[in-house]
Amino acid sequence: MHYIWMFIVGIFTGLLARFLMPGADQMGLLMTGLVGIAGSFIGGMISGLFSKPADGSLLHPAGLIMSVIGAMILLFIVRHFHLLA
């Protein structure tokens, strides 16, 4: 159940990132979800640079805002290097 919830939140995060970054993306719902999930990990790494994660955890949990920022960074990289073309 955890993976289904993570994918649903990833879709929402990816859609928000695609909405906030103008431009055409040729990706479907699956890729949008994967971008959102990867963006959450990137956002967690960025927030881990500014505040220490909880004891015993490897990654800092990213909130929605940091997840969207991480997804936007990933979208920029994908567009810049034409990885989905």
A tleap script that builds the chain and sets N, CA, C and O, in Angstrom:
source leaprc.protein.ff14SB
mol = sequence {
  NMET HIE TYR ILE TRP MET PHE ILE VAL GLY
  ILE PHE THR GLY LEU LEU ALA ARG PHE LEU
  MET PRO GLY ALA ASP GLN MET GLY LEU LEU
  MET THR GLY LEU VAL GLY ILE ALA GLY SER
  PHE ILE GLY GLY MET ILE SER GLY LEU PHE
  SER LYS PRO ALA ASP GLY SER LEU LEU HIE
  PRO ALA GLY LEU ILE MET SER VAL ILE GLY
  ALA MET ILE LEU LEU PHE ILE VAL ARG HIE
  PHE HIE LEU LEU CALA
}
set mol.1.N position { 0.813 -1.195 0.000 }
set mol.1.CA position { 0.000 0.000 0.000 }
set mol.1.C position { 0.861 1.265 0.000 }
set mol.1.O position { 0.477 2.299 -0.548 }
set mol.2.N position { 2.028 1.155 0.627 }
set mol.2.CA position { 2.908 2.312 0.701 }
set mol.2.C position { 3.364 2.751 -0.690 }
set mol.2.O position { 3.449 3.947 -0.965 }
set mol.3.N position { 3.655 1.795 -1.562 }
set mol.3.CA position { 4.130 2.135 -2.909 }
set mol.3.C position { 3.023 2.772 -3.745 }
set mol.3.O position { 3.288 3.659 -4.557 }
set mol.4.N position { 1.803 2.329 -3.551 }
set mol.4.CA position { 0.680 2.936 -4.278 }
set mol.4.C position { 0.496 4.381 -3.827 }
set mol.4.O position { 0.299 5.268 -4.658 }
set mol.5.N position { 0.559 4.624 -2.525 }
set mol.5.CA position { 0.425 5.981 -2.002 }
set mol.5.C position { 1.577 6.860 -2.485 }
set mol.5.O position { 1.372 8.023 -2.835 }
set mol.6.N position { 2.800 6.296 -2.504 }
set mol.6.CA position { 3.958 7.054 -2.976 }
set mol.6.C position { 3.791 7.427 -4.445 }
set mol.6.O position { 4.163 8.531 -4.843 }
set mol.7.N position { 3.236 6.525 -5.259 }
set mol.7.CA position { 3.038 6.820 -6.667 }
set mol.7.C position { 1.950 7.874 -6.864 }
set mol.7.O position { 2.081 8.729 -7.740 }
set mol.8.N position { 0.886 7.833 -6.076 }
set mol.8.CA position { -0.180 8.836 -6.180 }
set mol.8.C position { 0.352 10.212 -5.816 }
set mol.8.O position { 0.071 11.190 -6.508 }
set mol.9.N position { 1.115 10.297 -4.740 }
set mol.9.CA position { 1.720 11.580 -4.358 }
set mol.9.C position { 2.730 12.010 -5.415 }
set mol.9.O position { 2.852 13.202 -5.699 }
set mol.10.N position { 3.457 11.059 -6.002 }
set mol.10.CA position { 4.415 11.373 -7.069 }
set mol.10.C position { 3.728 11.945 -8.297 }
set mol.10.O position { 4.246 12.871 -8.922 }
set mol.11.N position { 2.561 11.403 -8.650 }
set mol.11.CA position { 1.803 11.942 -9.786 }
set mol.11.C position { 1.394 13.383 -9.495 }
set mol.11.O position { 1.542 14.259 -10.347 }
set mol.12.N position { 0.881 13.624 -8.294 }
set mol.12.CA position { 0.462 14.975 -7.921 }
set mol.12.C position { 1.647 15.936 -7.934 }
set mol.12.O position { 1.533 17.055 -8.434 }
set mol.13.N position { 2.778 15.506 -7.389 }
set mol.13.CA position { 3.980 16.338 -7.362 }
set mol.13.C position { 4.492 16.602 -8.778 }
set mol.13.O position { 4.854 17.732 -9.107 }
set mol.14.N position { 4.524 15.574 -9.607 }
set mol.14.CA position { 4.971 15.741 -10.992 }
set mol.14.C position { 4.065 16.656 -11.785 }
set mol.14.O position { 4.540 17.464 -12.583 }
set mol.15.N position { 2.753 16.536 -11.573 }
set mol.15.CA position { 1.828 17.426 -12.267 }
set mol.15.C position { 2.007 18.872 -11.843 }
set mol.15.O position { 1.954 19.777 -12.675 }
set mol.16.N position { 2.220 19.097 -10.544 }
set mol.16.CA position { 2.475 20.462 -10.071 }
set mol.16.C position { 3.760 21.026 -10.680 }
set mol.16.O position { 3.801 22.185 -11.093 }
set mol.17.N position { 4.797 20.209 -10.733 }
set mol.17.CA position { 6.066 20.673 -11.306 }
set mol.17.C position { 5.907 20.973 -12.787 }
set mol.17.O position { 6.434 21.974 -13.274 }
set mol.18.N position { 5.186 20.120 -13.513 }
set mol.18.CA position { 4.978 20.362 -14.945 }
set mol.18.C position { 4.121 21.594 -15.173 }
set mol.18.O position { 4.314 22.303 -16.161 }
set mol.19.N position { 3.170 21.864 -14.272 }
set mol.19.CA position { 2.332 23.056 -14.389 }
set mol.19.C position { 3.144 24.326 -14.141 }
set mol.19.O position { 2.950 25.333 -14.822 }
set mol.20.N position { 4.047 24.277 -13.171 }
set mol.20.CA position { 4.821 25.465 -12.810 }
set mol.20.C position { 5.967 25.750 -13.776 }
set mol.20.O position { 6.428 26.888 -13.863 }
set mol.21.N position { 6.434 24.735 -14.502 }
set mol.21.CA position { 7.499 24.934 -15.491 }
set mol.21.C position { 6.872 24.949 -16.881 }
set mol.21.O position { 6.404 23.914 -17.357 }
set mol.22.N position { 6.857 26.099 -17.533 }
set mol.22.CA position { 6.244 26.152 -18.867 }
set mol.22.C position { 7.063 25.363 -19.883 }
set mol.22.O position { 8.279 25.220 -19.755 }
set mol.23.N position { 6.376 24.867 -20.873 }
set mol.23.CA position { 7.036 24.105 -21.931 }
set mol.23.C position { 6.311 22.803 -22.175 }
set mol.23.O position { 5.528 22.342 -21.344 }
set mol.24.N position { 6.577 22.225 -23.312 }
set mol.24.CA position { 5.912 20.984 -23.694 }
set mol.24.C position { 6.709 19.788 -23.191 }
set mol.24.O position { 7.920 19.699 -23.393 }
set mol.25.N position { 6.019 18.887 -22.543 }
set mol.25.CA position { 6.632 17.635 -22.101 }
set mol.25.C position { 5.914 16.495 -22.781 }
set mol.25.O position { 4.684 16.433 -22.767 }
set mol.26.N position { 6.654 15.612 -23.364 }
set mol.26.CA position { 6.090 14.444 -24.023 }
set mol.26.C position { 6.200 13.247 -23.093 }
set mol.26.O position { 6.903 12.284 -23.398 }
set mol.27.N position { 5.512 13.302 -21.966 }
set mol.27.CA position { 5.544 12.191 -21.029 }
set mol.27.C position { 4.138 11.890 -20.546 }
set mol.27.O position { 3.297 12.782 -20.429 }
set mol.28.N position { 3.902 10.635 -20.272 }
set mol.28.CA position { 2.595 10.201 -19.821 }
set mol.28.C position { 2.488 10.233 -18.308 }
set mol.28.O position { 3.321 10.814 -17.613 }
set mol.29.N position { 1.438 9.592 -17.822 }
set mol.29.CA position { 1.157 9.578 -16.396 }
set mol.29.C position { 2.218 8.801 -15.617 }
set mol.29.O position { 2.585 9.194 -14.510 }
set mol.30.N position { 2.702 7.721 -16.179 }
set mol.30.CA position { 3.726 6.919 -15.507 }
set mol.30.C position { 5.014 7.715 -15.328 }
set mol.30.O position { 5.589 7.725 -14.240 }
set mol.31.N position { 5.470 8.380 -16.385 }
set mol.31.CA position { 6.701 9.183 -16.290 }
set mol.31.C position { 6.502 10.382 -15.369 }
set mol.31.O position { 7.427 10.775 -14.658 }
set mol.32.N position { 5.305 10.965 -15.377 }
set mol.32.CA position { 5.029 12.081 -14.477 }
set mol.32.C position { 5.136 11.626 -13.027 }
set mol.32.O position { 5.692 12.336 -12.188 }
set mol.33.N position { 4.606 10.449 -12.734 }
set mol.33.CA position { 4.719 9.903 -11.388 }
set mol.33.C position { 6.145 9.612 -10.995 }
set mol.33.O position { 6.545 9.874 -9.861 }
set mol.34.N position { 6.922 9.068 -11.926 }
set mol.34.CA position { 8.330 8.777 -11.637 }
set mol.34.C position { 9.138 10.053 -11.425 }
set mol.34.O position { 10.027 10.097 -10.574 }
set mol.35.N position { 8.827 11.086 -12.199 }
set mol.35.CA position { 9.503 12.382 -12.000 }
set mol.35.C position { 9.143 12.947 -10.629 }
set mol.35.O position { 10.000 13.501 -9.941 }
set mol.36.N position { 7.889 12.811 -10.233 }
set mol.36.CA position { 7.473 13.295 -8.917 }
set mol.36.C position { 8.145 12.534 -7.785 }
set mol.36.O position { 8.557 13.139 -6.795 }
set mol.37.N position { 8.262 11.207 -7.916 }
set mol.37.CA position { 8.919 10.404 -6.883 }
set mol.37.C position { 10.402 10.750 -6.811 }
set mol.37.O position { 10.943 10.940 -5.721 }
set mol.38.N position { 11.062 10.831 -7.964 }
set mol.38.CA position { 12.487 11.194 -7.976 }
set mol.38.C position { 12.683 12.612 -7.455 }
set mol.38.O position { 13.677 12.901 -6.788 }
set mol.39.N position { 11.730 13.501 -7.761 }
set mol.39.CA position { 11.800 14.866 -7.248 }
set mol.39.C position { 11.701 14.911 -5.733 }
set mol.39.O position { 12.315 15.767 -5.096 }
set mol.40.N position { 10.937 13.998 -5.150 }
set mol.40.CA position { 10.854 13.928 -3.688 }
set mol.40.C position { 12.196 13.535 -3.085 }
set mol.40.O position { 12.601 14.076 -2.056 }
set mol.41.N position { 12.887 12.590 -3.729 }
set mol.41.CA position { 14.212 12.211 -3.241 }
set mol.41.C position { 15.205 13.359 -3.395 }
set mol.41.O position { 16.013 13.605 -2.500 }
set mol.42.N position { 15.149 14.057 -4.517 }
set mol.42.CA position { 16.039 15.202 -4.724 }
set mol.42.C position { 15.729 16.299 -3.710 }
set mol.42.O position { 16.642 16.888 -3.132 }
set mol.43.N position { 14.449 16.572 -3.495 }
set mol.43.CA position { 14.057 17.568 -2.491 }
set mol.43.C position { 14.500 17.166 -1.098 }
set mol.43.O position { 14.899 18.021 -0.307 }
set mol.44.N position { 14.439 15.880 -0.782 }
set mol.44.CA position { 14.910 15.402 0.518 }
set mol.44.C position { 16.401 15.578 0.687 }
set mol.44.O position { 16.876 15.903 1.774 }
set mol.45.N position { 17.151 15.360 -0.404 }
set mol.45.CA position { 18.596 15.564 -0.336 }
set mol.45.C position { 18.925 17.045 -0.148 }
set mol.45.O position { 19.833 17.396 0.605 }
set mol.46.N position { 18.183 17.905 -0.837 }
set mol.46.CA position { 18.419 19.348 -0.696 }
set mol.46.C position { 18.081 19.806 0.714 }
set mol.46.O position { 18.839 20.567 1.316 }
set mol.47.N position { 16.946 19.350 1.251 }
set mol.47.CA position { 16.585 19.772 2.607 }
set mol.47.C position { 17.514 19.161 3.643 }
set mol.47.O position { 17.679 19.723 4.726 }
set mol.48.N position { 18.126 18.018 3.334 }
set mol.48.CA position { 19.115 17.423 4.230 }
set mol.48.C position { 20.388 18.246 4.331 }
set mol.48.O position { 21.132 18.130 5.305 }
set mol.49.N position { 20.640 19.076 3.329 }
set mol.49.CA position { 21.808 19.960 3.377 }
set mol.49.C position { 21.613 21.084 4.391 }
set mol.49.O position { 22.583 21.590 4.954 }
set mol.50.N position { 20.351 21.476 4.626 }
set mol.50.CA position { 20.079 22.616 5.490 }
set mol.50.C position { 19.687 22.224 6.906 }
set mol.50.O position { 19.913 22.985 7.847 }
set mol.51.N position { 19.106 21.047 7.062 }
set mol.51.CA position { 18.751 20.596 8.403 }
set mol.51.C position { 19.072 19.116 8.525 }
set mol.51.O position { 18.999 18.364 7.553 }
set mol.52.N position { 19.422 18.722 9.713 }
set mol.52.CA position { 19.856 17.349 9.959 }
set mol.52.C position { 18.647 16.411 9.978 }
set mol.52.O position { 17.639 16.724 10.612 }
set mol.53.N position { 18.733 15.252 9.283 }
set mol.53.CA position { 17.624 14.300 9.333 }
set mol.53.C position { 17.483 13.674 10.718 }
set mol.53.O position { 18.396 13.757 11.540 }
set mol.54.N position { 16.350 13.057 10.967 }
set mol.54.CA position { 16.097 12.422 12.259 }
set mol.54.C position { 17.099 11.290 12.489 }
set mol.54.O position { 17.639 10.725 11.539 }
set mol.55.N position { 17.337 10.973 13.743 }
set mol.55.CA position { 18.286 9.915 14.082 }
set mol.55.C position { 17.826 8.582 13.509 }
set mol.55.O position { 16.670 8.191 13.675 }
set mol.56.N position { 18.735 7.890 12.835 }
set mol.56.CA position { 18.444 6.579 12.285 }
set mol.56.C position { 17.897 6.588 10.868 }
set mol.56.O position { 17.777 5.522 10.264 }
set mol.57.N position { 17.561 7.743 10.312 }
set mol.57.CA position { 17.039 7.783 8.945 }
set mol.57.C position { 18.154 8.174 7.984 }
set mol.57.O position { 19.029 8.974 8.314 }
set mol.58.N position { 18.106 7.598 6.799 }
set mol.58.CA position { 19.130 7.877 5.801 }
set mol.58.C position { 18.832 9.138 5.012 }
set mol.58.O position { 19.744 9.874 4.638 }
set mol.59.N position { 17.535 9.391 4.756 }
set mol.59.CA position { 17.133 10.555 3.981 }
set mol.59.C position { 16.255 11.473 4.809 }
set mol.59.O position { 15.552 11.025 5.715 }
set mol.60.N position { 16.300 12.739 4.500 }
set mol.60.CA position { 15.434 13.725 5.134 }
set mol.60.C position { 14.099 13.714 4.399 }
set mol.60.O position { 14.081 13.840 3.174 }
set mol.61.N position { 12.990 13.568 5.103 }
set mol.61.CA position { 11.707 13.563 4.394 }
set mol.61.C position { 11.409 14.941 3.816 }
set mol.61.O position { 11.419 15.943 4.531 }
set mol.62.N position { 11.150 14.976 2.537 }
set mol.62.CA position { 10.861 16.243 1.872 }
set mol.62.C position { 9.372 16.518 1.960 }
set mol.62.O position { 8.554 15.612 1.804 }
set mol.63.N position { 9.029 17.757 2.209 }
set mol.63.CA position { 7.636 18.151 2.169 }
set mol.63.C position { 7.205 18.358 0.729 }
set mol.63.O position { 7.980 18.145 -0.204 }
set mol.64.N position { 5.970 18.773 0.562 }
set mol.64.CA position { 5.426 18.944 -0.776 }
set mol.64.C position { 6.181 20.016 -1.552 }
set mol.64.O position { 6.441 19.850 -2.744 }
set mol.65.N position { 6.531 21.104 -0.893 }
set mol.65.CA position { 7.212 22.198 -1.585 }
set mol.65.C position { 8.598 21.754 -2.061 }
set mol.65.O position { 8.967 22.008 -3.208 }
set mol.66.N position { 9.359 21.100 -1.196 }
set mol.66.CA position { 10.689 20.632 -1.604 }
set mol.66.C position { 10.587 19.530 -2.641 }
set mol.66.O position { 11.464 19.410 -3.497 }
set mol.67.N position { 9.531 18.720 -2.585 }
set mol.67.CA position { 9.339 17.676 -3.597 }
set mol.67.C position { 9.080 18.296 -4.960 }
set mol.67.O position { 9.608 17.826 -5.967 }
set mol.68.N position { 8.268 19.353 -4.998 }
set mol.68.CA position { 7.986 20.028 -6.264 }
set mol.68.C position { 9.243 20.714 -6.782 }
set mol.68.O position { 9.508 20.686 -7.983 }
set mol.69.N position { 10.015 21.324 -5.901 }
set mol.69.CA position { 11.271 21.964 -6.325 }
set mol.69.C position { 12.233 20.913 -6.878 }
set mol.69.O position { 12.881 21.144 -7.899 }
set mol.70.N position { 12.329 19.771 -6.217 }
set mol.70.CA position { 13.179 18.699 -6.720 }
set mol.70.C position { 12.708 18.175 -8.062 }
set mol.70.O position { 13.527 17.879 -8.932 }
set mol.71.N position { 11.383 18.055 -8.247 }
set mol.71.CA position { 10.841 17.609 -9.531 }
set mol.71.C position { 11.093 18.645 -10.620 }
set mol.71.O position { 11.342 18.285 -11.770 }
set mol.72.N position { 11.032 19.925 -10.271 }
set mol.72.CA position { 11.313 20.971 -11.253 }
set mol.72.C position { 12.789 20.937 -11.668 }
set mol.72.O position { 13.108 21.156 -12.836 }
set mol.73.N position { 13.675 20.667 -10.726 }
set mol.73.CA position { 15.099 20.526 -11.056 }
set mol.73.C position { 15.295 19.353 -11.999 }
set mol.73.O position { 16.033 19.458 -12.979 }
set mol.74.N position { 14.638 18.234 -11.707 }
set mol.74.CA position { 14.745 17.061 -12.563 }
set mol.74.C position { 14.161 17.326 -13.950 }
set mol.74.O position { 14.737 16.898 -14.950 }
set mol.75.N position { 13.030 18.024 -14.026 }
set mol.75.CA position { 12.456 18.379 -15.323 }
set mol.75.C position { 13.397 19.271 -16.124 }
set mol.75.O position { 13.524 19.109 -17.338 }
set mol.76.N position { 14.055 20.207 -15.454 }
set mol.76.CA position { 15.016 21.071 -16.140 }
set mol.76.C position { 16.149 20.243 -16.729 }
set mol.76.O position { 16.554 20.459 -17.871 }
set mol.77.N position { 16.661 19.291 -15.946 }
set mol.77.CA position { 17.754 18.442 -16.431 }
set mol.77.C position { 17.288 17.601 -17.606 }
set mol.77.O position { 18.009 17.467 -18.595 }
set mol.78.N position { 16.091 17.033 -17.513 }
set mol.78.CA position { 15.558 16.197 -18.593 }
set mol.78.C position { 15.378 17.020 -19.856 }
set mol.78.O position { 15.720 16.559 -20.945 }
set mol.79.N position { 14.848 18.224 -19.732 }
set mol.79.CA position { 14.643 19.081 -20.907 }
set mol.79.C position { 15.970 19.564 -21.479 }
set mol.79.O position { 16.140 19.632 -22.697 }
set mol.80.N position { 16.901 19.897 -20.607 }
set mol.80.CA position { 18.182 20.451 -21.066 }
set mol.80.C position { 18.987 19.425 -21.858 }
set mol.80.O position { 19.615 19.767 -22.861 }
set mol.81.N position { 18.972 18.187 -21.421 }
set mol.81.CA position { 19.745 17.146 -22.087 }
set mol.81.C position { 18.897 16.308 -23.045 }
set mol.81.O position { 19.385 15.318 -23.590 }
set mol.82.N position { 17.643 16.689 -23.257 }
set mol.82.CA position { 16.733 16.006 -24.189 }
set mol.82.C position { 16.681 14.513 -23.934 }
set mol.82.O position { 16.839 13.712 -24.855 }
set mol.83.N position { 16.457 14.137 -22.673 }
set mol.83.CA position { 16.477 12.733 -22.298 }
set mol.83.C position { 15.195 11.995 -22.698 }
set mol.83.O position { 15.196 10.765 -22.766 }
set mol.84.N position { 14.123 12.708 -22.958 }
set mol.84.CA position { 12.864 12.045 -23.325 }
set mol.84.C position { 12.553 12.157 -24.812 }
set mol.84.O position { 11.463 11.779 -25.241 }
set mol.85.N position { 13.475 12.661 -25.591 }
set mol.85.CA position { 13.216 12.850 -27.021 }
set mol.85.C position { 13.323 11.592 -27.819 }
set mol.85.O position { 13.129 11.613 -29.034 }
savepdb mol mol.pdb
quit
